[in-house]
Amino acid sequence: MTREEFIEILEKNKFFASDGEKYRIPYKIEEDKIVVMGDRPVDLWGIQEIPSAIKFINKGYLDLESITSLPPGVEFKNGGDVYLKSLKTLPPGAEFNNEKGDVHLQALKTLPPGVVFNNEKRVYLESITSISIGVKFMNGGDVYLKLINQGSFFSDWNGNIKGIDSKMLLNGMIKRGVFI
């Protein structure tokens, strides 16, 4: 999808808020980025791709449920959950800095190097079978690794040591290539 096509979607479509009110998703252009903002959630679940260089800073959740790949240069700094349930590929170096929210990546099978989770709450990785060296979990909540950890959060892993932070242990295991 081109930048122009994405802007057209933002300008022409009216979205429904939880109270039934229609609204447009506000945005602005900052240098080379399209900055999606506003006080409401952003529901773009019907689109299947987005262009690169987008920054999401809206106050609510972000739903990009139908997207299967994410281009480089997309920033997540929104104020709620990020739903990327159909995402199959993630660019190296992607960062999730969303406040007050989880990151939902149910279809993703691998995490490439340099991905950083700085979000405030949980990370859901239901289909992950490998995690590259250089991935960091700095998020405020737990990490759900369904296939790696037999359908549970990493904090429930049987190998955790009392008194050792589970994410510190997870990041140490990733650094040593345990999940490649």
N, C-alpha and C positions, 0 to 999 in steps of 0.2 A: 504494500500500500504506500502511496506517495504521501508526502506531507500535506499536499493540497487536498487529497481525498480525505485524510484524517480531519483536517480543519473543516472541511465541508460537512462531515458527520457531526462534529461538535456544533457547528452553526445551524444546520438545518433540522436536526432531530431534537425533539422535545422528549425529555425523560420524565418519568413519574416518580415523585418522592413517596415515602411511606405514607404520607397523609393524603395521597392522591393528587396532589398539586403537580402540574406540569412545569418543568424548568429546563433551561438550556445549561449545558456545562460550560462555565466560564473558562477562558484561557487567555494567555498573552504570549507574545513572542519575545524571548530574551536571547539576544545574539543568535545562535544557531538552534536553540531549543524551543520546543512548544511546551509551555508550562500550563498544565491543567490544574485549576485551582477551584476555590469556592468553599462554601460552608456545608455542602451536602456530599453524600456518597456519589461515586461515579460508577454507573452501571453501563458497561460496554460489552456485555456478555454475548452479543450477537455477532460482533466483528471477529474475523479469523486472523487478522494480522494488524500490526501497527508499524509505523515508520520508526527509524532510529531517532535519537536525540529528543526524547520526551521526558519531562519531569512532572511527576504527579505529586502535588502538594495540597490536594483537597483535604478537608477536615475529616471526612468520613472514610468508609471502606472503599476499596477499588475492586471492581469485578470485571476481569478480562477472561472469563471462564472458557471461551471458545478458542482462544489463541493457542497455537501448537508450537510456535517458536518465538523467541524474543530477540529482537535485534540489539546490537551493542548500543550503549549510550542512553538506555532507559534508566531513569532514577525513580526510586520509590521512597518518598518522604511524606506520604499521606498520613492522616490521623486515624487509621483503622486497619482492619484486616486487608490483605492482598489475596485475591482469589485467582489463581492461575491453574485451575484444575485440569485443563487439557494440555498444558505445556509439556512438550516432549524434549525440547532442547533449550539450554540456557547458555548465553555467551560467557566465556571466561571473564572473571572480574566483576560479575554482576553483584550489586549491593542492595540489600533491603534495609532501609532505615526508617521504616514506617513506625509511627508512634501508636501506642495503645492498641496494637493489633498483632494478630497471628499472620503467618505466611503459609498458604495452602498450595502445595505443589504435588498433587496426588499422582499425576501420570509421569512425572520426571523419573528417569531410571538411573541417571548418573549426575554427579555434581562435578563440573569442570574446575580446574585450578583457579584460585583467586576469588571464588564466590564468598561473600561475607554476609552474615546475618546479624544485623545490629538492631533488629526490630525489638519492640518492647515485650512481646509475649512469645508464644510457642511457634515452632516450625513443624509442619506436617509433611513428611516425605514418605508416602505410603508405598511407592514403587521403586525406591532407590535400592540398587544392588551394588553400587560402587561410589566411593567418595574420593576424589583426587587429592593429592597432597597440596596444601595451600588453601583449602577450604577452612573457614573459621566460623564457629558458632559463638557469637558474642551477644546473642539475644537474651532477653530477660526471663524467658520461660523455658520449658523443656523442649526436647527434640523427639518427635515421633518417627521412629525408624521401623516401620511395620515389617519389612522383609528381612532387615538385618538383625532386628531385636525381637523376633517372634511376636510381632503384633503389639509392641508396647513402647512406652517412652524410654529413652536411654537411661533416665534416672532409675528405672526399674531393672536395669541389666544386672544379672546375677554376679557379674565380675566387679561391680562397684565396691570400693573400699570405704568403710565408714570413716567419715571425716574428710574425704577427698571430694571436692566438687565434681559432679558428674560431667559437666561440660568441659572442665579442665582435662579430665581423663579422656573424654571423647576427642577433644582437639589434639591431645598428645598422641592418641592412636592414629588419627588422620595424618598427623605430621610424620609418623613412622610408616605410613603406607599400608596400614592394616586392612583398609577397605577397598583397595585397588583390585 
